[in-house]
Amino acid sequence: MTLRKSTEAEEISPKRDSCPIVEAIKEIGGEWRLIVIRYLNDGPMGFNDLLKNIEGLNSKTLSSTLKYLEAHSIVTREVESTRPFRVRYSLTDKGKSLKYSLEDLKRWGEEWIIEPRSQAGQ
């Protein structure tokens, strides 16, 4: 039996599959997930409200995105007992905890994407 001696680099860096950043991106980094979370960050919304507000998103993709986010406890689905019934989606505490990350992404987007575009168009 041969024992393998670990290197200093292996001791310092986590395994790829246990990196918190990688795991977070796997959970919320799908093409539409963060965008849906961003809109629900403003408050509960119905399916059609989300569909109208998110440009380029179709109903099939929105449906599967909401199901994914609900299965991962980021979004909750509430059926209101009105006639006709209405479904509202809102963020769970887990979803709401992304607020500061979204604010950081907003600042980054303003500084590195929006501002350079507007300067280029001057």
RORO-117001 format. One line per field, with one value per residue (C-alpha): x, y negated, z negated; chain. Coordinates in steps of 0.2 Angstrom, whole numbers, always signed. Layout:
% RORO-117001
u	[X:...] .
v	[Y:...] .
w	[Z:...] .
chain	[A:...] .
***
This chain:
% RORO-117001
u	[+0:+7:+2:+2:+9:-2:+5:+3:-8:-20:-21:-25:-38:-54:-60:-69:-85:-85:-81:-95:-95:-96:-110:-120:-118:-124:-140:-144:-134:-145:-149:-165:-164:-156:-167:-183:-175:-171:-189:-196:-185:-196:-211:-223:-228:-240:-234:-241:-233:-216:-219:-223:-209:-195:-190:-186:-193:-206:-220:-212:-195:-203:-213:-198:-187:-200:-202:-183:-182:-197:-189:-173:-183:-179:-196:-213:-229:-245:-262:-275:-292:-301:-312:-303:-289:-273:-255:-242:-223:-212:-195:-192:-180:-166:-171:-172:-155:-148:-153:-136:-128:-140:-136:-117:-121:-131:-116:-104:-116:-118:-99:-92:-106:-119:-107:-94:-109:-115:-98:-95:-111:-106] .
v	[+0:-17:-33:-48:-64:-79:-95:-112:-118:-103:-107:-126:-125:-116:-102:-109:-101:-108:-126:-138:-149:-134:-127:-143:-146:-128:-132:-150:-152:-146:-157:-164:-160:-175:-186:-179:-181:-199:-202:-193:-203:-218:-208:-193:-192:-182:-171:-182:-198:-189:-184:-202:-210:-198:-202:-187:-174:-162:-153:-136:-142:-153:-138:-126:-140:-143:-124:-123:-138:-131:-113:-122:-132:-149:-153:-148:-146:-151:-148:-161:-155:-168:-166:-163:-157:-166:-160:-171:-168:-175:-173:-162:-167:-158:-168:-185:-182:-185:-203:-209:-198:-206:-223:-219:-212:-228:-239:-228:-229:-248:-251:-238:-236:-250:-264:-259:-257:-274:-282:-273:-280:-298] .
w	[+0:+5:-3:+7:+0:+2:+8:+0:+14:+12:-7:-3:+11:+9:+21:+36:+32:+14:+19:+12:+27:+39:+29:+29:+47:+51:+40:+46:+62:+75:+90:+82:+64:+58:+69:+61:+44:+48:+52:+37:+26:+29:+22:+26:+44:+54:+69:+82:+73:+74:+92:+97:+87:+93:+111:+121:+109:+115:+105:+106:+100:+86:+80:+79:+71:+57:+54:+52:+41:+30:+29:+23:+10:+17:+23:+16:+25:+18:+25:+20:+18:+29:+44:+56:+45:+45:+43:+35:+34:+20:+13:-2:-15:-5:+10:+1:-6:+12:+10:+7:+20:+33:+27:+30:+47:+51:+46:+56:+71:+70:+68:+81:+94:+94:+91:+104:+117:+113:+115:+131:+138:+134] .
chain	[A:A:A:A:A:A:A:A:A:A:A:A:A:A:A:A:A:A:A:A:A:A:A:A:A:A:A:A:A:A:A:A:A:A:A:A:A:A:A:A:A:A:A:A:A:A:A:A:A:A:A:A:A:A:A:A:A:A:A:A:A:A:A:A:A:A:A:A:A:A:A:A:A:A:A:A:A:A:A:A:A:A:A:A:A:A:A:A:A:A:A:A:A:A:A:A:A:A:A:A:A:A:A:A:A:A:A:A:A:A:A:A:A:A:A:A:A:A:A:A:A:A] .
***
